[in-house]
Amino acid sequence: MIEVQDLSKRYGDKLAVNHLSFTVEPGTVTGFLGPNGAGKSTTMRLIVGLDHPTAETATIDERRYAELHQPLRVVGALLEAGALHPGRSAHNHLLFLAQTQALPKRRVDEVIDLVGLHDVARERVGGFSLGMRQRMGIAAALLGDPRVLILDEPINGLDPEGILWVRNLLRRLADEGRTVLVSSHLMSEMAQTADNLIVIGRGSLIAQSTMAEFIERNSDQSVIVRAPDAAALRSILIEAGGQVSTGEDGALTVQRLPAARIGDLAAAARLAVHELSPQVASLEDAFMETTHDSLDFDISDRPRLEAELVAAERINGSTR
C-alpha cells in the first residue's frame, strides 16, 4: 500500500505538490493522471525518496522509502527510462542492481526474458531505442519481485504490441495482489488498464475514485436519436427536461434523459424512432472537463502566447 499524507514540495517560489493526500490500495491498478506540470513525477520521486518533501511524508507499507532495508524487494519504480549508463549492457546493468540487494543472478535472466530483451541482453544500452529502454526500466522495477510498483509513463515509446504487453502485465501484477501506481498521458490506454484513478492539478488532489465513477461524475451522458418527426419529438423531450441539440443530418443529441426514458416518451406520443443510441462517455472527455482549470495555459490562448513570444524575440534581438 502507498499512503501519501498532506504531502508538499516547494522549489523556490513554485509549490509543485500542495498538501496532497491519497492512498493506493493493493490488488488494483491505480492510474495517476494530471496535466503537464501537475506534479505527478515530483510526487512519485517523493514517494521513493529521490526528493525530500517540504512538509509531511509518503510511506510504502507504512514505512518511508529510506527506512526500507532492501527497497527493491519492496517497491519497484520506473521514473526515467533514460537513467542508464550507455556503456553498460542490459545484463550488466541489472546484475549491478541485483548485487546491491543480494538478489540471485538467475533473477536477472528471468526479468530479461520477461520483458523480451533476451536477444540484446549483452548489447550496450546506449544503442537501445526508447521502447527498449522502457522495457529495461520495467525489468529493473520487477527485479526484486516487489509488492509495490510505481511506473511513470511506462508505455511511452512502445509499439502497439509492447503497449498490449504492458497492459496485460500490469493487470496480472494487480491480480496477484500487488499495489500498482502508473501514470500515462494516453487516456484510451489508461481506460483499459486502470481500476481506480487519482487525478491532480497544480500539485493538488482533484479526484480519487474508481474509473467508472470518475467518468460518470465528470462527463455529460448523451443519446443520439433519429426519428421521422424529429421536431415533434424534440419538443416533447425538452418539455420532459432534456437538453436537445439538432445536428446537420437531423439527428437529435439528447442529454439529461436516459435512452429508456426517451423511448417511453416517444412511444407515449406514438412517434416512430429509427435510432436510439446511448453514447459512451470517454475518460478523455471526463479528464479534460475535470482538469481544464488546472492547465498552465489554455490552448485557446495560443494566438496571444505566440504573439507575445514574437514580440519578446524582437525586443531581445534589438538589445543584442
Order of alpha helices (4+ residues) and beta strands (2+ residues): beta-beta-beta-alpha-beta-beta-alpha-alpha-alpha-beta-alpha-beta-alpha-beta-beta-alpha-beta-alpha-beta-beta-alpha-beta-alpha-alpha
